[in-house]
């Protein structure tokens, strides 16, 4: 990149787990109305490093530049450059924090993906996609306490991604059901990933482990076969939802309404409090969205959107002079 160029990157929201795939399944989302729903990071060369934060939820970020995940991403990226013998330089970064923190919408993943991808592009792409994804997982682990890819992978690649557990290829793409609408609703309260993990039992019952494996296998098979009804029928969370839904006021009522009114599946997005409903009809999806907006949202920070799964994740955007 030339010394005066600005690299601007958008990274979409994502659903981790997608109910049936705890820590191994994720999906990116974009609203059907075309609104920008994700974090944006800008990078330009500078004499010293700096980070500026703006956006609707910037005031909810931890105080101090050194505590911001974007700063940590920059430091991690420079360390990686040094390890491969590439030159480093200072940059000024701007984070447009458009996503609520602790929302279950991959807020930290969006910042991480946008930051690291912007840096990689700005430094003439020294790292391949899989290396970048490994970095993103490491940075996500610094926030949540454990390395997991179910938000960063779909946010980075788009679509629906399945984590392999293999460093050589961290994630693979699953077929996307283009006829499905995903209604998401953020209640406005915050649930940290670490707190949501503490709510889980230390051991999983054998019956639940068998159900988890069976559902994930059937779901993957059904997507590849195009049997969308079968895929929807196994979208139940037997690992986390029974324990986490107590953290989400109004969850059972929201599920009951959604499933009575055209929902194919309903669940917790990531660690919550955001919930999602899957529909195959646009009008029913909008009706569920409106009900959730009226009944599940707890305060002025809450919102709901009807979304689709994009086939592309992170996007480089043109900077207006």
C-alpha positions in Angstrom: 0.0 0.0 0.0 1.2 3.5 -0.7 2.1 5.6 2.3 -1.0 7.9 2.1 -3.6 5.2 1.4 -6.4 4.2 3.7 -7.6 0.6 4.1 -11.2 0.3 5.2 -12.8 -3.1 6.0 -16.3 -4.1 7.1 -16.9 -7.4 9.0 -20.5 -8.6 9.5 -22.3 -10.0 12.5 -22.3 -13.7 13.1 -24.2 -16.4 15.0 -22.1 -18.8 16.9 -23.3 -22.4 17.7 -26.4 -22.0 15.5 -28.1 -24.1 18.3 -26.9 -27.5 17.3 -23.2 -26.9 16.8 -21.7 -25.7 20.1 -18.3 -24.1 19.4 -18.1 -25.8 16.0 -20.8 -24.1 13.8 -21.3 -20.5 12.8 -23.0 -18.3 10.3 -22.6 -14.8 9.0 -25.6 -12.5 8.7 -26.6 -9.4 6.7 -30.0 -7.5 7.0 -32.3 -7.9 4.1 -32.9 -4.1 4.1 -29.2 -3.6 3.1 -28.2 -1.7 6.3 -24.6 -2.0 7.4 -24.6 -4.4 10.4 -21.1 -5.0 11.6 -17.9 -3.3 12.7 -15.6 -1.3 10.4 -11.8 -0.7 10.8 -9.7 1.8 8.9 -5.9 1.7 8.7 -3.4 4.3 7.4 0.3 4.8 7.9 1.4 7.2 10.7 4.5 8.3 12.6 3.2 6.6 15.8 0.5 4.1 16.5 -2.9 5.5 17.5 -6.5 4.2 17.8 -9.6 6.3 17.5 -13.0 4.8 18.3 -16.4 5.9 17.1 -19.8 4.4 16.5 -23.0 3.7 18.3 -21.4 1.4 20.9 -17.9 3.0 21.2 -18.9 4.3 24.7 -19.3 0.7 25.9 -15.7 -0.3 25.1 -13.2 -0.8 27.9 -11.4 2.5 28.7 -7.9 3.1 27.3 -6.3 2.3 24.0 -4.1 -0.4 25.4 -7.2 -2.4 26.5 -8.9 -2.3 23.1 -8.9 -5.6 21.1 -7.9 -3.6 18.0 -4.7 -2.5 19.7 -4.0 -6.1 20.7 -4.6 -7.2 17.1 -2.1 -4.7 15.9 0.6 -5.8 18.4 -0.1 -9.5 17.5 0.1 -8.8 13.8 3.4 -7.0 14.2 4.8 -10.0 16.1 3.7 -12.2 13.3 5.4 -10.0 10.7 8.7 -10.1 12.7 8.5 -13.9 12.9 8.4 -14.2 9.1 11.0 -11.5 8.5 8.7 -8.9 7.1 9.1 -5.1 7.8 6.9 -3.4 10.3 5.7 0.2 10.5 3.3 2.4 12.6 -0.3 2.9 11.6 -3.3 4.9 12.8 -6.4 2.9 13.2 -10.1 3.8 13.6 -12.7 1.4 14.9 -16.3 2.1 14.1 -17.9 0.1 16.9 -21.4 -0.5 15.5 -22.2 -3.7 17.4 -23.2 -4.0 21.0 -20.7 -5.7 23.3 -21.8 -9.0 25.0 -24.7 -9.3 22.6 -24.1 -12.8 21.2 -23.7 -11.4 17.7 -19.9 -11.9 17.4 -19.2 -8.3 18.4 -15.6 -9.0 19.4 -15.1 -11.3 16.4 -16.3 -8.5 14.1 -13.7 -6.1 15.5 -11.0 -8.7 15.3 -11.7 -9.8 11.8 -12.0 -6.2 10.5 -8.8 -5.2 12.2 -6.6 -8.1 11.2 -7.9 -8.3 7.7 -7.4 -4.5 7.3 -3.9 -4.9 8.5 -3.1 -7.8 6.3 -4.4 -5.9 3.2 -2.6 -2.7 4.2 0.7 -4.6 4.6 0.2 -6.2 1.1 -1.2 -9.5 2.4 1.8 -11.4 3.9 -0.5 -14.1 5.4 -2.9 -16.5 3.8 -6.5 -17.0 4.9 -5.9 -20.0 7.2 -3.0 -18.2 9.0 -5.2 -15.2 9.4 -8.0 -17.3 10.8 -5.6 -18.9 13.4 -4.6 -15.4 14.5 -8.2 -14.3 14.8 -9.0 -17.3 17.0 -6.1 -16.5 19.2 -7.3 -12.9 19.6 -10.9 -14.1 20.3 -9.5 -16.4 23.0 -7.9 -13.4 24.8 -11.4 -12.0 25.3 -13.5 -15.1 26.0 -10.9 -17.1 27.8 -10.8 -20.0 25.2 -9.8 -20.1 21.5 -12.9 -20.8 19.3 -13.7 -20.0 15.7 -17.5 -20.2 15.4 -17.8 -16.4 15.1 -14.5 -15.3 13.5 -14.7 -18.0 10.8 -18.1 -17.1 9.3 -17.4 -13.4 9.9 -14.2 -13.7 7.8 -15.4 -16.1 5.1 -19.1 -15.5 5.0 -21.7 -18.3 4.7 -22.0 -21.1 7.3 -18.8 -22.6 8.5 -17.9 -25.8 10.3 -14.8 -25.9 12.5 -12.5 -28.9 11.8 -10.2 -28.9 14.8 -7.3 -29.1 12.3 -4.8 -26.3 12.1 -4.1 -27.0 8.5 -7.7 -26.1 7.6 -9.5 -24.5 10.5 -12.9 -24.2 8.9 -14.9 -25.5 6.0 -17.9 -24.1 4.2 -21.3 -25.7 4.4 -24.1 -25.3 1.8 -26.3 -22.3 2.6 -30.1 -22.5 2.4 -30.8 -19.3 0.4 -34.6 -19.6 1.0 -34.2 -19.2 4.8 -34.7 -15.9 6.6 -32.9 -15.4 9.9 -34.7 -13.1 12.4 -32.4 -11.9 15.1 -33.3 -9.9 18.1 -30.9 -8.3 20.7 -32.7 -7.6 23.9 -30.3 -4.8 24.9 -28.9 -6.4 28.0 -25.3 -7.8 28.1 -24.2 -11.4 28.7 -20.4 -11.9 28.6 -19.1 -15.0 26.9 -17.1 -15.9 30.0 -20.2 -15.6 32.2 -22.3 -17.7 29.8 -19.6 -20.4 29.8 -19.7 -20.4 33.6 -23.4 -21.3 33.5 -22.7 -24.5 31.7 -22.2 -27.9 33.5 -18.7 -29.2 33.7 -19.8 -32.6 32.2 -22.2 -33.5 29.4 -24.5 -36.5 29.9 -24.0 -39.4 27.5 -27.5 -39.1 26.0 -26.9 -35.4 25.3 -23.5 -36.1 23.7 -25.1 -38.7 21.4 -27.9 -36.3 20.5 -25.3 -33.5 19.8 -23.3 -35.8 17.5 -26.3 -37.2 15.7 -27.9 -33.8 15.1 -24.7 -32.3 13.7 -24.2 -35.2 11.4 -27.8 -35.2 10.2 -27.7 -31.4 9.7 -24.5 -31.5 7.6 -25.9 -34.4 5.5 -29.2 -32.6 5.0 -27.6 -29.4 3.8 -25.5 -31.3 1.3 -28.6 -33.2 0.1 -30.8 -30.1 0.0 -33.2 -31.5 2.5 -34.0 -28.2 4.2 -36.9 -29.6 6.3 -34.6 -32.3 7.8 -31.9 -29.7 8.5 -34.3 -27.4 10.3 -35.8 -30.3 12.3 -32.5 -31.0 14.2 -31.7 -27.4 15.1 -32.1 -27.9 18.8 -29.4 -27.1 21.5 -29.0 -29.8 24.0 -25.6 -28.6 25.3 -26.0 -24.9 26.3 -29.5 -23.6 25.9 -31.1 -25.5 28.8 -28.6 -23.8 31.2 -28.2 -20.4 29.5 -31.8 -19.5 28.8 -32.3 -18.6 32.5 -30.0 -15.6 31.7 -32.4 -14.4 29.0 -35.6 -12.8 30.2 -38.6 -13.8 28.0 -36.8 -16.5 26.1 -39.4 -19.2 26.4 -42.2 -16.8 25.4 -40.2 -15.7 22.4 -39.6 -19.3 21.3 -43.2 -20.2 21.7 -44.5 -17.3 19.7 -41.9 -17.8 16.9 -42.6 -21.5 16.5 -46.4 -21.0 16.5 -46.1 -18.4 13.8 -43.9 -19.9 11.1 -40.6 -20.5 12.8 -38.7 -23.6 11.6 -36.2 -23.3 14.4 -35.4 -20.9 17.3 -32.4 -20.6 19.5 -29.8 -18.5 21.3 -27.2 -16.6 19.2 -23.8 -17.5 20.6 -23.9 -17.0 24.3 -26.9 -14.6 24.2 -28.9 -12.5 24.9 -29.6 -12.3 21.2 -32.0 -14.9 19.9 -32.7 -16.0 16.4 -35.6 -17.6 14.5 -35.4 -19.4 11.1 -38.2 -18.9 8.6 -38.8 -19.8 5.0 -41.3 -17.0 4.4 -40.5 -13.3 4.3 -43.9 -12.1 5.7 -43.7 -14.6 8.6 -40.2 -13.5 9.3 -41.2 -9.9 9.5 -44.1 -10.7 11.8 -41.8 -12.5 14.2 -39.3 -9.6 14.0 -42.0 -7.1 15.0 -43.2 -9.3 17.9 -39.7 -9.8 19.2 -39.1 -6.0 18.9 -42.1 -5.3 21.0 -41.8 -8.1 23.5 -38.2 -9.4 23.8 -36.3 -6.1 23.7 -35.6 -4.8 27.2 -34.3 -1.3 26.6 -33.3 1.4 24.1 -30.2 -0.5 23.0 -32.2 -3.5 21.7 -33.1 -4.1 18.1 -34.3 -6.8 15.7 -33.5 -7.5 12.0 -34.5 -9.9 9.3 -31.3 -11.2 7.8 -29.9 -13.6 5.2 -26.6 -15.5 5.2 -24.2 -13.8 2.9 -21.9 -15.9 0.7 -19.1 -13.4 1.4 -17.9 -12.2 4.8 -15.3 -9.5 5.4 -15.4 -6.7 2.7 -12.9 -4.1 1.7 -14.7 -0.8 1.3 -13.7 2.2 -0.9 -12.8 5.2 1.2 -14.4 8.5 0.1 -11.8 11.3 -0.1 
